[in-house]
Amino acid sequence: GDSVTQMEGPVTLSEEAFLTINCTYTATGYPSLFWYVQYPGEGLQLLLKATKADDKGSNKGFEATYRKETTSFHLEKGSVQVSDSAVYFCALSMDTGRRALTFGSGTRLQVQP
Amino acid sequence: NAGVTQTPKFRILKIGQSMTLQCTQDMNHNYMYWYRQDPGMGLKLIYYSVGAGITDKGEVPNGYNVSRSTTEDFPLRLELAAPSQTSVYFCASSSLQGLTYEQYFGPGTRLTVT
């Protein structure tokens, strides 16, 4: 079945450091790819998405590029802030059938001032 | 628009008790979902619905039941609660946004079974 693998956390960075969180996927067909963010005590919010190969999703300084050849969707940000501290989930869905999300296990990011 | 709302926010159950987690969305979405999130893990799909009157199992349906009598409401029923059902439960609904379906999540219900 479909699956998503994320790098394990926690990831601890100083403010203004560069962030990369790795994500790879396995899927039959051509999924849409997503990054969701979960702040402490809250639900999940969509951060960015990409629907086909070579698409780049971006939002709030975060970027991720859909790489079909490496089945990857790594999340990057050039300069993190303390307010970016959260858990980040990579996910995929197929645009047919139940359209449910398949999630990675999440990566906790801690940004220190 | 309130989006997706869930009640209660927190609940403690004793083993063997039953309860219903409520989920309502006001966006007229056909697709709705229930996920559970165990500590340090991603979300896993319990049940989903593609429209009023139509529901189906996800990856982890055992111990749960759902119904979908209206477009807006998608309650999740726990019968005979067990400690393994201690988790955070998220309801979501989805709609087509551009080329793909996006899901909108409720704030979650934190359930403890002791």
Boltz contact constraints between the chains, C-beta under 6 A:
constraints:
  - contact:
      token1: [A, 32]
      token2: [B, 100]
      max_distance: 6.0
  - contact:
      token1: [A, 43]
      token2: [B, 105]
      max_distance: 6.0
  - contact:
      token1: [A, 43]
      token2: [B, 106]
      max_distance: 6.0
  - contact:
      token1: [A, 43]
      token2: [B, 107]
      max_distance: 6.0
  - contact:
      token1: [A, 43]
      token2: [B, 108]
      max_distance: 6.0
  - contact:
      token1: [A, 44]
      token2: [B, 105]
      max_distance: 6.0
  - contact:
      token1: [A, 51]
      token2: [B, 99]
      max_distance: 6.0
  - contact:
      token1: [A, 51]
      token2: [B, 100]
      max_distance: 6.0
  - contact:
      token1: [A, 89]
      token2: [B, 42]
      max_distance: 6.0
  - contact:
      token1: [A, 95]
      token2: [B, 100]
      max_distance: 6.0
  - contact:
      token1: [A, 98]
      token2: [B, 48]
      max_distance: 6.0
  - contact:
      token1: [A, 99]
      token2: [B, 31]
      max_distance: 6.0
  - contact:
      token1: [A, 99]
      token2: [B, 101]
      max_distance: 6.0
  - contact:
      token1: [A, 100]
      token2: [B, 33]
      max_distance: 6.0
  - contact:
      token1: [A, 100]
      token2: [B, 45]
      max_distance: 6.0
  - contact:
      token1: [A, 100]
      token2: [B, 48]
      max_distance: 6.0
  - contact:
      token1: [A, 101]
      token2: [B, 103]
      max_distance: 6.0
  - contact:
      token1: [A, 103]
      token2: [B, 42]
      max_distance: 6.0
  - contact:
      token1: [A, 103]
      token2: [B, 43]
      max_distance: 6.0
  - contact:
      token1: [A, 104]
      token2: [B, 42]
      max_distance: 6.0
  - contact:
      token1: [A, 105]
      token2: [B, 41]
      max_distance: 6.0
  - contact:
      token1: [A, 105]
      token2: [B, 42]
      max_distance: 6.0
  - contact:
      token1: [A, 106]
      token2: [B, 42]
      max_distance: 6.0
